[in-house]
Amino acid sequence: MELFGFAASMIGLFVGFGFMVGVLFGFFGMGGSFLVTPALMIMGFETTTAVGSGMAFVFGTAIIATLKHRDLGQVDYKLGGLMIVGTTAGIEVGRIGLYFLQDQGLAGLVVGVTYVVLLGGVGLFVTRNAIRNDNDGDEGDNDHHDPDAEIDPDAIPDIAKQIQSYNVPPMLAISGGIKVSLWMILGVAFATGLLSGFLGVGGGFIRMPAMFYLIGIPVPIAVGTDLFEIVFSGGLGSFLYGLEGGVDLSIVAPLLAGSALGARIGSTATSLVDESEIKIYFGLMLLGGAVAVALRQLGNATGINELQVISFGLIMLAALAVGGAVIYSAVQAIRDDARSTGVTPAD
């Protein structure tokens, strides 16, 4: 039996993968296309099709997750609006660069290497900082954030404090009374927009930690604001790639069918799971993605097909393991809260 030109088993795989990626999307504030795009490339789709379809998936899932974060009060619309401006320019520059490399026959290699460097670098940085802060005894009780409340200065990373100390007009006040230069916001937005257009990602795996470590926004608000921005960057990117025939709806549709539920579950989990756990899960997931893409590149270079299979399996395993950990932590948080209030959760 076939649907959209794929076997039923392949459709089921897409739906299941979309569900787990949706959980990650809603929880981490990124579209999961940094997992979807490499997976499609490993499955043999052209780089531009994988990138364009990844962008379309980003757009659809972002809408679902953003609505949930809005209900939780975890979206800073001023910051999100400013980042849209910088991201738009970056997406177009990145898209032009990718099609140029495609014409030169270098797109697959360059995109793959860039994925490994970025995923590995950001994953190591986030994981190291999250573990170090956890060992230093940082309190984990800041997982519920009022976007209008003043932020505890001790909760702001040292890098962000240093950046905020530079007075480069115009200075803008954003969530929690934080003041930061407009040029820093636009710079982060352009850089992540460049990645969006070039790699087919929402840029969340760079933008979310950038908002926390460079600007000082609390993680749950950084997640919600990032998703709000991705609605626009993902929509623009998928439209531009769609004009070039780079979006395959037979791929996007089943992925979105699965992510619709997963994104809402992941979004809800951000208000339940400790903030330090969010950062550790995030870093470990990026490291898994980096190893998977590296194995794919090695398989291409050596002609060892088994490495391609291992790479694809690792990407699926990363989504399943981290998504499952998110759901498990959220369930445990609900049970712990029920015990503390003397209410027994329903079986």
Residue pairs with C-beta under 8 A, 6 or more apart in sequence:
1 7
1 8
2 8
3 11
4 11
4 249
4 250
4 253
4 254
5 250
6 14
6 250
6 254
11 254
14 251
14 254
14 255
14 258
15 254
15 255
15 257
15 258
16 258
17 36
17 39
17 255
17 258
17 316
17 319
18 57
18 254
18 255
18 256
18 257
18 258
18 259
18 262
19 258
19 259
19 261
19 262
19 323
20 258
20 262
20 319
20 320
20 323
20 324
21 31
21 32
21 35
21 36
21 57
21 61
21 255
21 258
21 259
21 262
21 319
21 323
22 32
22 61
22 64
22 65
22 258
22 259
22 260
22 261
22 262
22 263
22 264
22 265
22 266
23 262
23 263
23 265
23 266
23 269
23 323
23 326
23 327
24 30
24 32
24 35
24 262
24 266
24 285
24 319
24 322
24 323
24 326
25 31
25 32
25 61
25 62
25 65
25 227
25 259
25 262
25 263
25 266
26 64
26 65
26 68
26 69
26 227
26 262
26 263
26 264
26 265
26 266
26 267
26 268
26 269
26 270
27 223
27 266
27 267
27 269
27 270
27 273
27 278
27 281
27 326
28 204
28 205
28 208
28 223
28 266
28 278
28 281
28 282
28 285
29 65
29 204
29 207
29 208
29 222
29 223
29 224
29 225
29 226
29 227
29 230
30 201
30 202
30 203
30 204
30 205
30 207
30 208
30 226
30 230
31 54
31 57
31 58
31 61
31 62
31 201
31 202
31 204
31 230
31 234
32 57
32 58
32 61
32 259
32 319
33 54
33 55
33 57
33 58
33 199
33 200
33 201
33 202
34 115
34 119
34 199
34 201
34 205
34 286
34 289
35 289
35 315
35 318
35 319
36 53
36 54
36 57
36 255
37 50
37 51
37 53
37 54
37 199
37 200
37 201
38 50
38 112
38 115
38 289
38 292
38 293
38 296
38 311
38 315
39 312
39 315
39 316
40 49
40 50
40 53
40 54
40 251
41 47
41 50
41 108
41 111
41 112
41 296
42 296
42 308
42 311
42 312
42 315
43 312
45 53
45 248
45 251
47 98
47 102
47 107
47 108
47 111
48 98
48 99
48 102
48 107
48 241
48 244
48 246
49 246
49 247
49 248
49 251
50 200
51 98
51 111
51 199
51 200
51 241
51 246
52 200
52 237
52 238
52 241
52 242
52 244
52 246
52 247
52 248
53 200
53 246
53 247
53 248
53 251
53 252
54 200
54 201
55 196
55 200
55 201
55 202
55 234
55 237
55 238
55 241
55 247
56 234
56 238
56 241
56 242
56 247
56 249
56 252
57 251
57 252
57 255
57 256
57 259
58 201
58 202
58 230
58 233
58 234
58 237
58 238
59 230
59 231
59 234
59 235
59 237
59 238
60 234
60 252
60 256
60 259
61 256
61 259
61 260
61 263
62 202
62 227
62 230
62 231
62 234
63 231
64 259
64 260
64 263
64 264
65 227
65 263
65 264
65 266
65 267
66 75
66 224
66 227
66 228
66 230
66 231
68 263
68 264
68 267
68 268
69 75
69 223
69 224
69 227
69 228
69 267
69 270
70 224
70 228
72 220
72 224
72 267
72 268
72 270
72 271
73 145
73 146
73 147
74 145
74 147
74 220
74 221
74 223
74 224
74 225
74 270
74 271
75 147
75 221
75 224
75 225
75 227
75 228
76 147
76 174
76 175
76 217
76 221
76 224
76 225
77 228
78 172
78 174
79 174
79 175
79 185
79 211
79 215
79 217
79 225
80 225
80 228
80 229
82 172
82 182
82 185
82 186
82 189
83 185
83 186
83 188
83 189
83 192
83 207
83 225
83 229
84 189
84 229
84 232
84 233
85 186
85 189
86 185
86 186
86 187
86 188
86 189
86 190
86 193
87 189
87 190
87 192
87 193
87 196
87 203
87 229
87 232
87 233
88 193
88 232
88 233
88 236
89 190
89 193
90 189
90 190
90 191
90 192
90 193
90 194
90 195
90 196
90 197
91 193
91 194
91 196
91 197
91 233
91 236
91 237
91 240
92 197
92 240
93 193
93 194
93 197
94 193
94 194
94 195
94 196
94 197
94 198
94 199
95 197
95 198
95 237
95 240
95 241
96 197
97 197
97 198
98 107
98 111
98 197
98 198
99 244
101 107
101 110
101 111
108 300
109 297
109 300
111 198
111 199
112 293
112 296
112 297
112 300
113 297
114 198
114 199
115 199
115 289
115 290
115 293
116 290
116 293
116 294
116 297
118 195
118 199
118 205
118 206
119 205
119 286
119 287
119 289
119 290
119 293
120 286
120 287
120 290
120 291
120 294
122 205
122 206
122 209
122 283
122 286
123 282
123 283
123 284
123 285
123 286
123 287
123 289
123 290
124 283
124 287
125 209
125 283
126 209
126 279
126 282
126 283
126 286
127 279
127 280
127 283
127 284
127 287
128 283
129 157
129 213
129 279
130 276
130 279
130 280
130 282
130 283
131 280
133 276
134 140
134 276
134 280
138 276
140 274
140 275
140 276
140 277
141 274
142 152
142 155
142 218
142 275
143 220
143 270
143 271
143 272
143 273
143 274
143 275
143 278
144 220
144 271
145 176
145 218
145 220
145 221
147 175
147 176
147 221
148 175
148 176
149 176
150 176
150 177
151 175
151 176
151 177
151 178
151 216
151 218
153 161
155 218
156 164
156 178
156 216
157 212
157 213
157 216
159 213
159 214
160 212
160 213
160 214
160 215
160 216
161 216
163 180
163 181
163 184
163 214
163 215
163 216
164 178
164 179
164 180
164 215
164 216
166 181
167 181
168 181
168 183
168 184
169 181
170 181
170 182
171 179
171 180
171 181
171 182
172 179
172 180
172 181
172 182
172 185
173 179
174 180
174 215
174 217
175 217
175 218
175 221
175 225
176 217
176 218
176 221
178 215
178 216
178 217
180 215
180 216
184 214
184 215
185 215
188 207
188 210
188 211
188 214
188 215
189 207
189 229
191 206
191 210
192 203
192 204
192 206
192 207
192 210
193 203
193 233
195 201
195 203
195 206
196 202
196 203
196 233
196 234
196 237
197 237
197 240
200 237
200 241
202 226
202 230
202 233
202 234
203 230
203 233
204 226
204 227
204 230
205 282
205 286
207 226
207 229
208 219
208 222
208 223
208 226
208 282
209 282
211 217
211 222
211 225
211 226
212 218
212 219
212 222
212 279
217 225
218 275
219 275
219 278
219 279
220 270
220 271
220 275
220 278
223 270
223 278
224 270
238 247
241 247
262 323
265 327
265 330
266 323
266 326
268 330
269 326
269 327
269 329
269 330
270 278
272 329
272 330
272 333
272 334
272 337
273 326
273 329
273 330
273 333
274 329
274 333
277 329
281 322
281 325
281 326
284 322
285 318
285 319
285 322
288 314
288 315
288 317
288 318
288 321
288 322
289 315
289 318
291 314
292 311
292 312
292 314
292 315
292 318
293 311
295 307
295 308
295 310
295 311
295 314
296 307
296 308
296 311
296 312
298 304
298 307
299 305
299 306
299 307
299 308
299 311
300 308
334 345
335 345
338 344
338 345
